[in-house]
Amino acid sequence: MRIGRSHRRLHELERLDPATEYERITRVDGTLEFPWDLQQSLSFALFRTYAVPSIGGLLYETGEFERDAQKRHDDTVLILDAIAVEGI
């Protein structure tokens, strides 16, 4: 009998110690089970940042909002991916 990927991940998660292996648990659970949710969280986090008057004003004044919104998104993804791969 073949064990599906989700069953293997569940068994892996069950063997991990939450007190010491919380980063691995978060990585497996978040990236494999909830990738869409993580993407939406990133979008909302960036949207919220733009809504802060001081930050939004600075982005508008410097032209960063119009010119480099995608770059800000991509850079944030790179930072969060580095944390997910390398740990906190």
Protein Blocks (a to p, Z undefined) as FASTA:
>chain_A
ZZdfklmmmmmmmmpcfklmmmmmmmmmmmmmmmmmmmmmmmmmmmmmmmpmklmmmmmm
nommmmmmmmmmmmmmmmmmmmmmnoZZ
